[in-house]
Amino acid sequence: MQKILPILFVLLTLLNAQENEEKSFFTPNYSFINNSINYLNWTETTQENTAQKSFAYLELEGAAVWDWGSFYAFLDVENPLSSYDNLPANDLRLVFKPIIDIDIKNNFNLHVQTFYLGSKSFYVNNLVTGVSYKYFSDYGLWVIPFLGVHYQDSTYYSGFNGYMLGWSLNYDFKLFKEEFYIFNWNEIEFDRAKKGYELDNGTPIGDAKSYGINGALSLWYKATKNLSAGLQYRYAKYKLGSAEYQSGLIYSLKYYY
């Protein structure tokens, strides 16, 4: 938590920057910040075959776009009413994921993202550094694919852990004069370090393969200027510490400031 707070302070400072008469380097062209309450309901099959348990979480999310690049981050508090003393599936967990893209040329960017999850019994920090590409259409669609080198620091394995290919995708549309949008984030890991998924005798452990997939597909309804409701389909395979296919629904309510 001590590592997260200074970065969170910078995030809030940048996202709340107001337009000045003379635009500065840190004045965003566009920004948003919101809070949400969410409930991830893993399927019965997922809960029976893995250590996953359904849980609620609170999220602070924000992004800003400048002439020179963009920044996005979220901070989650999972099982906010629990404590660190509970069993791993039911304990209080903190999740922090910042992403920065710095413009290079022709919509190509230097892409850096990190994902941190911490609890009393387990922690993982995934750092991905590479390149991304930004595509924006005139009809509500934007896509940002990326490819990078993956370095992991965690309770069970630390070191080079292959590569990550992923994307973020958003499509805005109207239906019966109401505003909606579809959003998808997806990450594919490959060429993972063997020590992280297999013992010396060949026994699978953790994610169990040299590759894995992780993501969510969501539909959002913009009820008002400040309020949005979402339904997200969460999925993962050879990821989240399990070889099983994992799926569930996330029910979300967001308030935009």
Secondary structure, DSSP 8 states (H G I E B T S, - for coil): -TTHHHHHHHHHHHHT----SS--TT--SEEEEEEEEEEEEE-HHHHHHSS---EEEEEEEEEEEETTEEEEEEEEEESTTS-TTS-GGGS-EEEEEEEEEEEEETTEEEEEEEEEEE-SS-EEEEEEEEEEE-EE-SSSEEEEEEEEEEEEEESS-EEEEEEEEEEEEEEEEEETTEEEEEEEEEEEEES--GGGTB-TTS-B-TT-SS-EEEEEEEEEEE-SSSEEEEEEEEEEESBTTBSS-EEEEEEEEEEE-
